[in-house]
Amino acid sequence: MDHAAEHSHVDPALARAGVVRVTPIIGLEVHVQLETRRKMFARCAATPQDHEGGRGREAADGEDAPGDVLGGSANAWGLAPNTYIDETVLALPGSLPVMNRGAVEKAAVLGLLLRCSIAPVSRWDRKAYFYPDLPKAYQISQYDLPLCFDGAFDIPSLDEAGVPDPGRGPTRIGIVRAHLEEDAGKLLHEAPGGGGGGGGGRMIDHSIVDYNRAGTPLLEIVTQPDFRSAGEVVVFARLLRAACRDSGASRGILERGHMRFEPNINCEIQFADGAVVRTPIVEVKNLNSFRALKAAVEFEIAEQPRRYLADRRVMGKGAKSTRGFDDARGVTFVQRTKEDADEYRYFPDPDLPAVELGAGRVEELAKLVPEAPFDRFVRLSRELDLDPKDAFAVVEEPGTARLIDRAADLAVAMGVDRGKAGRASANIVLQNMQRRANELGVGPADLGVAPGVVAAIVALRADGRIGNQAVDTLLAVDTLAQAEHATASDPRAMLARVEAAARERGLLIVRDEGAVARWIAEALAAQPEAAASVRAGKPQALGRLVGEVMKRSGGQADAARVREALLKALE
């Protein structure tokens, strides 16, 4: 897409001021809370809202393996503040930080997915300014030697309606760096767990600091200013969330703060006399929904040219500011002037050794890197002939994508053509299973239906053994999911199990031509008006006859064959 052409139209009020073009220049910082059992530099367990069953317990060995994800979802509201703390989190005298190796390796896996270089040696720095919610009064972060750097993340180019289009190729977003750091705590102005107040807590006449979140591992991903629209920013954020979840780096639950987005926005303004200026960069802080991210970026793109015409401020040292976003009003508001890097007084942390990942370990971690979201989007669109919106929705749910892929592979092993296997598996997952998942408020992969069951249904449908009306019934047979464990190495055995279940429930299509002919004769006798309408050239009445035959067959006839046979009989 021609980004410049996309934004060549300007507001009439700006045009009257001589503005002929406004080009947004947008970068993005994303804070990803890594999924680990313990905090980044402390032995106490990670944030309580994400891990149930282990209040205050320590990780057994003080480390997390790259694929080690603690399940569960305890109530994030109503937990007592300062429950998940220890002497290191509180920076008590004599306490020293110890690095969580698993957090480093999870970050490296995600960095490889972002096509970053992994530093053979990186180090920890202290970032100092006043943190009321970090007892040390500094943050342990990485500055000049980050773990991951110089990467790129492809997103689909957008069509004129802002929809991802697999036929337009990728839009490449450069990744400057992805560095590790610890999270801060949180200032609370109402106490959790009581009644009253909009946040579910009891009102108090003072503020408190909750250190439950302090010290949790964060990976801060910083992009190049390669975005030119709010739509591109949101597509990137959605696919990055999918990458975090698919790689096991983070659960990516936005309402729990697992990912927080901070767009950096300014505009290049071109005037009719040839003058070109750039507005000061605005960083909008702590956005934790895609809707808020889109609205904040769109507001700044529209507002910055007006701001410039009012104050004539341009980009330069000390001109960068941070703003919050008022979700209710859809506007940003000033928070403070943004510090430049030298004002943070970075210096190497003397209590932590350098991080060294050897080439051999990086090669091992590379084996854990899943398919890139853009590549999956293109593959699903082309191989499965999915609508781009459906393909993008599947990519956003890695569990759904894996279910479709596994079912398609097993269907091929059961004798189904590759293209048909993929499309049919996707249809069952995105239609039959998605309907049930929507009723329960979960994803299709959470229903407990085994991929082998989906594959067997695909194979039976391809062979004409069952009709479409049998699909939902077979998906609901609980014993089939259990049977897959016993037949995992033998797809044909799973096919036999599902076929037997269909036979027990009378779902197998009857191939007896005599029986079909008898049902058709009975249907024509029962529906003479419909038969006459079809003979008179009104084919829409044929549906009533097909329905009558299916009713008399108990759903065991093949509707397509019945339709053909009815037309011949009516001739």
GUKEFI-486620 format. One line per 8 residues: number of its first residue (from 1); for each residue x, y, z of C-alpha. Coordinates in nm, 3 decimals. Layout:
! GUKEFI-486620
NUM) X Y Z; ...
This chain:
! GUKEFI-486620
1) 0.000 0.000 0.000; 0.122 0.351 -0.079; 0.126 0.497 0.272; 0.174 0.853 0.149; -0.119 0.832 -0.089; -0.330 0.683 0.188; -0.302 1.003 0.393; -0.292 1.262 0.116
9) -0.643 1.388 0.200; -0.644 1.647 0.476; -0.915 1.807 0.685; -1.064 2.117 0.517; -0.964 2.335 0.813; -0.602 2.224 0.772; -0.619 2.278 0.398; -0.724 2.638 0.456
17) -0.407 2.678 0.663; -0.198 2.560 0.368; -0.154 2.196 0.470; -0.145 1.965 0.168; -0.036 1.637 0.328; -0.020 1.479 0.675; 0.184 1.160 0.710; 0.160 0.977 1.043
25) 0.483 0.828 1.178; 0.410 0.566 1.442; 0.624 0.334 1.648; 0.509 0.100 1.921; 0.642 -0.017 2.255; 0.481 -0.332 2.394; 0.533 -0.461 2.747; 0.474 -0.837 2.752
33) 0.438 -1.005 3.091; 0.615 -1.338 3.057; 0.446 -1.653 3.182; 0.674 -1.788 3.455; 0.630 -1.949 3.796; 0.849 -1.703 3.980; 0.947 -1.341 3.943; 1.233 -1.207 3.739
41) 1.487 -1.169 4.020; 1.307 -1.306 4.327; 1.214 -1.656 4.440; 0.853 -1.577 4.529; 0.574 -1.687 4.297; 0.463 -1.466 4.010; 0.150 -1.252 4.004; -0.147 -1.400 4.194
49) -0.413 -1.324 3.935; -0.249 -1.566 3.693; -0.154 -1.861 3.911; -0.387 -2.038 4.149; -0.290 -2.304 4.397; 0.043 -2.184 4.532; -0.015 -1.867 4.726; 0.323 -1.748 4.843
57) 0.502 -2.069 4.747; 0.842 -2.061 4.583; 0.938 -2.231 4.260; 1.099 -2.562 4.348; 1.432 -2.499 4.178; 1.420 -2.123 4.140; 1.397 -2.150 3.759; 1.140 -2.186 3.485
65) 1.190 -2.404 3.181; 1.106 -2.242 2.844; 0.798 -2.457 2.795; 0.692 -2.459 3.161; 0.358 -2.281 3.186; 0.159 -2.283 3.507; -0.210 -2.310 3.432; -0.506 -2.182 3.625
73) -0.676 -1.847 3.652; -0.737 -1.737 4.006; -0.964 -1.441 4.070; -0.770 -1.125 3.994; -0.999 -0.915 4.212; -1.038 -0.944 4.586; -0.688 -1.077 4.658; -0.509 -0.909 4.944
81) -0.237 -0.664 4.839; 0.124 -0.757 4.908; 0.063 -1.132 4.917; 0.328 -1.232 4.662; 0.634 -1.061 4.803; 0.961 -1.149 4.965; 1.271 -0.969 5.089; 1.406 -0.923 4.734
89) 1.084 -0.769 4.604; 1.084 -0.534 4.903; 1.456 -0.452 4.857; 1.535 -0.528 5.219; 1.898 -0.483 5.325; 2.113 -0.782 5.232; 1.876 -0.919 4.964; 2.025 -0.978 4.621
97) 1.861 -1.046 4.282; 1.896 -1.387 4.111; 1.803 -1.409 3.744; 1.517 -1.633 3.630; 1.678 -1.838 3.350; 1.344 -1.956 3.216; 1.228 -1.597 3.162; 1.541 -1.529 2.958
105) 1.484 -1.836 2.741; 1.114 -1.764 2.687; 1.213 -1.413 2.579; 1.472 -1.558 2.340; 1.213 -1.789 2.179; 0.980 -1.494 2.119; 1.275 -1.288 1.994; 1.358 -1.559 1.739
113) 0.995 -1.557 1.625; 1.038 -1.183 1.572; 1.345 -1.266 1.358; 1.572 -1.087 1.604; 1.940 -1.153 1.655; 2.005 -1.301 1.999; 2.298 -1.140 2.178; 2.559 -1.396 2.284
121) 2.622 -1.168 2.583; 2.374 -0.917 2.723; 2.376 -0.743 3.057; 2.154 -0.584 3.318; 2.134 -0.212 3.385; 1.977 0.002 3.652; 1.725 0.255 3.524; 1.683 0.523 3.786
129) 1.402 0.765 3.846; 1.142 0.796 4.117; 0.925 0.481 4.128; 0.676 0.496 4.415; 0.583 0.135 4.332; 0.939 -0.010 4.317; 1.102 -0.019 4.661; 1.457 -0.003 4.517
137) 1.381 0.334 4.352; 1.528 0.195 4.030; 1.427 -0.069 3.778; 1.651 -0.354 3.662; 1.634 -0.340 3.284; 1.859 -0.369 2.977; 1.989 -0.071 2.783; 2.295 -0.085 2.560
145) 2.320 -0.467 2.540; 1.961 -0.604 2.507; 1.888 -0.974 2.469; 1.713 -0.942 2.129; 1.775 -0.681 1.861; 1.747 -0.600 1.487; 1.437 -0.803 1.404; 1.134 -0.777 1.178
153) 0.772 -0.884 1.206; 0.552 -0.917 0.898; 0.186 -0.823 0.905; -0.067 -0.846 0.621; -0.109 -0.534 0.412; -0.456 -0.382 0.444; -0.703 -0.328 0.164; -0.902 -0.008 0.113
161) -1.151 -0.115 0.382; -0.873 -0.183 0.633; -0.908 -0.563 0.608; -0.593 -0.781 0.601; -0.541 -0.899 0.242; -0.325 -1.209 0.182; -0.283 -1.116 -0.183; -0.104 -0.786 -0.117
169) 0.203 -0.928 0.047; 0.345 -0.832 0.385; 0.404 -0.497 0.548; 0.732 -0.536 0.734; 0.766 -0.374 1.076; 1.121 -0.342 1.201; 1.199 -0.449 1.558; 1.463 -0.228 1.718
177) 1.503 -0.438 2.032; 1.330 -0.666 2.278; 1.480 -0.634 2.623; 1.402 -0.788 2.959; 1.314 -0.597 3.272; 1.107 -0.623 3.589; 0.758 -0.483 3.628; 0.661 -0.225 3.889
185) 0.392 -0.258 4.154; 0.065 -0.072 4.152; -0.080 0.223 4.341; -0.431 0.151 4.468; -0.685 0.413 4.563; -0.950 0.169 4.680; -0.891 -0.156 4.868; -0.961 -0.485 4.687
193) -1.226 -0.723 4.807; -1.484 -0.495 4.966; -1.805 -0.345 4.841; -1.848 -0.008 4.676; -1.635 0.165 4.420; -1.618 0.103 4.047; -1.328 -0.141 4.077; -1.503 -0.384 4.310
201) -1.318 -0.260 4.620; -1.414 -0.069 4.932; -1.342 0.302 4.934; -1.049 0.420 5.148; -0.931 0.771 5.237; -0.568 0.707 5.143; -0.362 0.534 4.877; -0.167 0.212 4.923
209) 0.106 0.037 4.725; 0.052 -0.323 4.614; 0.380 -0.503 4.533; 0.215 -0.824 4.407; 0.304 -0.733 4.048; 0.645 -0.584 4.131; 0.928 -0.789 3.992; 0.729 -0.996 3.741
217) 0.925 -1.056 3.418; 0.857 -0.817 3.132; 0.981 -0.823 2.776; 0.966 -0.475 2.624; 0.941 -0.490 2.245; 1.028 -0.167 2.062; 0.946 -0.127 1.692; 1.079 0.104 1.427
225) 0.840 0.392 1.340; 0.714 0.194 1.040; 0.337 0.224 1.093; 0.135 0.472 0.892; -0.216 0.407 1.022; -0.400 0.300 1.335; -0.522 -0.007 1.145; -0.167 -0.130 1.091
233) -0.084 -0.078 1.458; -0.382 -0.286 1.569; -0.311 -0.567 1.322; 0.048 -0.579 1.451; -0.073 -0.587 1.811; -0.320 -0.867 1.741; -0.063 -1.083 1.562; 0.202 -1.012 1.826
241) -0.043 -1.134 2.090; -0.095 -1.451 1.884; 0.284 -1.497 1.863; 0.321 -1.454 2.240; 0.053 -1.712 2.309; 0.168 -1.960 2.046; 0.530 -1.950 2.164; 0.432 -1.992 2.530
249) 0.591 -1.659 2.621; 0.272 -1.510 2.762; -0.096 -1.589 2.804; -0.173 -1.250 2.650; -0.487 -1.176 2.854; -0.522 -0.803 2.794; -0.765 -0.729 3.078; -0.510 -0.870 3.321
257) -0.234 -0.648 3.189; -0.034 -0.927 3.026; 0.030 -0.691 2.734; 0.037 -0.314 2.754; 0.073 -0.100 2.443; 0.239 0.240 2.422; 0.230 0.397 2.073; 0.474 0.675 1.989
265) 0.308 0.908 1.742; 0.404 1.216 1.548; 0.322 1.354 1.205; 0.507 1.499 0.911; 0.314 1.800 0.782; 0.372 1.932 0.431; 0.257 2.282 0.333; 0.166 2.422 -0.005
273) 0.481 2.639 -0.007; 0.700 2.327 0.022; 0.778 2.360 0.393; 0.784 2.033 0.589; 0.771 2.006 0.968; 0.750 1.720 1.216; 0.540 1.746 1.528; 0.676 1.642 1.871
281) 0.647 1.273 1.954; 0.366 1.179 2.189; 0.383 0.850 2.380; 0.041 0.729 2.494; 0.086 0.515 2.804; -0.055 0.184 2.924; -0.324 0.091 2.672; -0.452 -0.260 2.737
289) -0.718 -0.310 2.470; -0.711 -0.305 2.091; -1.005 -0.066 2.085; -0.827 0.186 2.306; -0.506 0.147 2.104; -0.686 0.224 1.779; -0.882 0.516 1.924; -0.575 0.676 2.086
297) -0.368 0.658 1.767; -0.652 0.795 1.554; -0.707 1.083 1.795; -0.339 1.183 1.791; -0.316 1.161 1.410; -0.611 1.400 1.382; -0.510 1.629 1.667; -0.136 1.681 1.617
305) -0.162 1.900 1.303; -0.411 2.123 1.487; -0.176 2.136 1.786; 0.111 2.243 1.564; -0.092 2.523 1.404; -0.175 2.647 1.755; 0.170 2.632 1.920; 0.420 2.580 1.629
313) 0.618 2.326 1.838; 0.831 2.081 1.642; 1.017 1.762 1.726; 1.342 1.811 1.917; 1.523 1.734 2.240; 1.293 1.765 2.538; 0.984 1.800 2.321; 0.859 1.443 2.367
321) 0.568 1.404 2.608; 0.363 1.125 2.756; -0.014 1.131 2.755; -0.286 0.917 2.904; -0.601 0.810 2.723; -0.951 0.892 2.844; -1.150 0.594 2.722; -1.487 0.750 2.793
329) -1.419 1.070 2.597; -1.188 0.920 2.336; -0.915 1.182 2.391; -0.560 1.185 2.521; -0.443 1.412 2.803; -0.102 1.540 2.912; 0.082 1.351 3.188; 0.443 1.475 3.180
337) 0.735 1.572 2.961; 0.916 1.256 2.854; 1.269 1.196 2.982; 1.548 1.140 2.732; 1.757 0.825 2.778; 2.047 1.005 2.949; 1.811 1.130 3.221; 1.751 0.773 3.341
345) 2.119 0.750 3.448; 2.161 0.394 3.322; 2.460 0.206 3.458; 2.546 -0.168 3.478; 2.388 -0.350 3.771; 2.677 -0.469 3.990; 2.471 -0.745 4.154; 2.392 -0.942 3.837
353) 2.628 -1.123 3.599; 2.602 -1.090 3.223; 2.352 -1.309 3.039; 2.528 -1.556 2.811; 2.335 -1.772 2.565; 2.567 -1.994 2.366; 2.506 -2.071 1.999; 2.416 -2.429 2.085
361) 2.144 -2.323 2.329; 2.004 -2.071 2.081; 1.980 -2.350 1.822; 1.788 -2.563 2.072; 1.551 -2.276 2.150; 1.497 -2.216 1.777; 1.330 -2.558 1.760; 1.056 -2.424 1.989
369) 0.970 -2.133 1.757; 0.623 -2.182 1.602; 0.503 -2.076 1.258; 0.502 -1.698 1.213; 0.150 -1.548 1.228; 0.177 -1.387 0.884; 0.294 -1.712 0.724; 0.004 -1.897 0.889
377) -0.241 -1.631 0.768; -0.127 -1.668 0.407; -0.123 -2.049 0.426; -0.473 -2.074 0.572; -0.606 -1.827 0.316; -0.456 -2.008 0.019; -0.443 -2.375 0.114; -0.780 -2.385 0.289
385) -0.944 -2.117 0.076; -1.059 -1.937 0.391; -1.206 -1.591 0.377; -0.933 -1.346 0.494; -1.139 -1.244 0.797; -1.183 -1.609 0.897; -0.814 -1.685 0.836; -0.709 -1.386 1.048
393) -0.945 -1.494 1.327; -0.791 -1.843 1.325; -0.439 -1.700 1.341; -0.541 -1.496 1.647; -0.634 -1.821 1.825; -0.327 -2.049 1.802; -0.514 -2.337 1.966; -0.778 -2.325 1.692
401) -0.510 -2.315 1.423; -0.331 -2.616 1.570; -0.659 -2.807 1.595; -0.737 -2.747 1.226; -0.386 -2.840 1.114; -0.377 -3.161 1.322; -0.723 -3.267 1.207; -0.627 -3.208 0.844
409) -0.309 -3.417 0.881; -0.504 -3.704 1.036; -0.775 -3.683 0.769; -0.505 -3.722 0.503; -0.379 -4.030 0.688; -0.737 -4.161 0.669; -0.733 -4.128 0.290; -0.878 -3.781 0.229
417) -0.728 -3.550 -0.035; -0.504 -3.283 0.125; -0.698 -2.980 -0.003; -1.036 -3.128 0.085; -0.908 -3.240 0.427; -0.795 -2.890 0.519; -1.106 -2.710 0.401; -1.345 -2.961 0.557
425) -1.158 -2.959 0.890; -1.168 -2.579 0.896; -1.542 -2.578 0.818; -1.621 -2.815 1.106; -1.407 -2.620 1.353; -1.519 -2.273 1.245; -1.887 -2.355 1.203; -2.008 -2.653 1.408
433) -1.755 -2.623 1.691; -1.750 -2.243 1.694; -2.127 -2.231 1.752; -2.093 -2.446 2.061; -1.785 -2.256 2.178; -1.971 -1.925 2.151; -2.248 -2.060 2.375; -1.992 -2.154 2.640
441) -1.774 -1.844 2.603; -1.460 -2.043 2.510; -1.260 -2.123 2.198; -1.318 -2.431 1.977; -0.995 -2.587 2.104; -1.132 -2.569 2.461; -1.431 -2.795 2.390; -1.230 -3.113 2.445
449) -1.299 -3.251 2.097; -1.000 -3.451 1.978; -0.846 -3.368 1.637; -0.886 -3.735 1.543; -1.263 -3.708 1.588; -1.277 -3.408 1.355; -1.058 -3.593 1.102; -1.277 -3.904 1.112
457) -1.591 -3.697 1.057; -1.418 -3.533 0.760; -1.327 -3.876 0.620; -1.679 -4.016 0.665; -1.830 -3.708 0.501; -1.585 -3.728 0.210; -1.680 -4.094 0.158; -2.051 -4.017 0.171
465) -2.100 -4.233 0.482; -2.263 -3.963 0.696; -2.460 -3.648 0.624; -2.400 -3.299 0.753; -2.675 -3.343 1.014; -2.460 -3.611 1.186; -2.165 -3.380 1.255; -2.291 -3.209 1.573
473) -2.404 -3.540 1.722; -2.066 -3.707 1.671; -1.875 -3.404 1.803; -2.069 -3.438 2.128; -1.977 -3.805 2.190; -1.748 -3.780 2.495; -1.608 -4.133 2.467; -1.453 -4.053 2.129
481) -1.216 -3.796 2.279; -1.104 -4.057 2.531; -1.060 -4.315 2.256; -0.811 -4.098 2.069; -0.542 -4.164 2.329; -0.567 -4.535 2.254; -0.563 -4.483 1.876; -0.317 -4.190 1.847
489) -0.068 -4.395 1.644; -0.337 -4.550 1.422; -0.567 -4.296 1.253; -0.759 -4.576 1.081; -0.851 -4.719 1.423; -0.991 -4.378 1.522; -1.189 -4.370 1.198; -1.336 -4.711 1.286
497) -1.432 -4.586 1.634; -1.618 -4.284 1.496; -1.787 -4.493 1.227; -1.903 -4.737 1.495; -2.042 -4.447 1.700; -2.230 -4.323 1.392; -2.371 -4.672 1.329; -2.486 -4.707 1.692
505) -2.677 -4.378 1.662; -2.829 -4.456 1.322; -2.630 -4.181 1.150; -2.473 -4.381 0.867; -2.624 -4.303 0.529; -2.833 -4.586 0.384; -2.705 -4.689 0.041; -2.997 -4.926 -0.029
513) -3.140 -4.800 -0.360; -3.466 -4.980 -0.298; -3.512 -4.810 0.038; -3.436 -4.470 -0.114; -3.686 -4.531 -0.395; -3.954 -4.630 -0.140; -3.895 -4.315 0.068; -3.918 -4.100 -0.246
521) -4.246 -4.259 -0.351; -4.390 -4.203 -0.004; -4.270 -3.840 -0.006; -4.432 -3.769 -0.346; -4.758 -3.918 -0.224; -4.745 -3.715 0.097; -4.653 -3.386 -0.077; -4.853 -3.380 -0.407
529) -4.868 -3.000 -0.420; -4.489 -2.969 -0.389; -4.444 -3.233 -0.658; -4.681 -3.047 -0.888; -4.500 -2.717 -0.826; -4.163 -2.868 -0.922; -4.314 -3.018 -1.240; -4.459 -2.672 -1.318
537) -4.112 -2.517 -1.313; -4.092 -2.400 -0.950; -3.774 -2.572 -0.822; -3.789 -2.400 -0.481; -4.057 -2.651 -0.380; -3.802 -2.930 -0.417; -3.672 -2.853 -0.067; -4.001 -2.966 0.089
545) -3.975 -3.298 -0.090; -3.613 -3.348 0.015; -3.710 -3.272 0.373; -3.994 -3.524 0.356; -3.759 -3.798 0.232; -3.503 -3.720 0.503; -3.777 -3.736 0.768; -3.896 -4.075 0.646
553) -3.537 -4.206 0.634; -3.466 -4.090 0.989; -3.182 -3.877 0.851; -3.008 -4.183 0.706; -3.043 -4.086 0.340; -2.786 -3.879 0.153; -2.956 -3.547 0.086; -2.756 -3.480 -0.232
561) -2.841 -3.822 -0.377; -3.202 -3.781 -0.271; -3.222 -3.450 -0.455; -3.089 -3.606 -0.776; -3.324 -3.905 -0.746; -3.626 -3.680 -0.686; -3.554 -3.475 -0.997; -3.533 -3.793 -1.205
569) -3.857 -3.925 -1.055; -4.036 -3.597 -1.127; -3.926 -3.599 -1.489
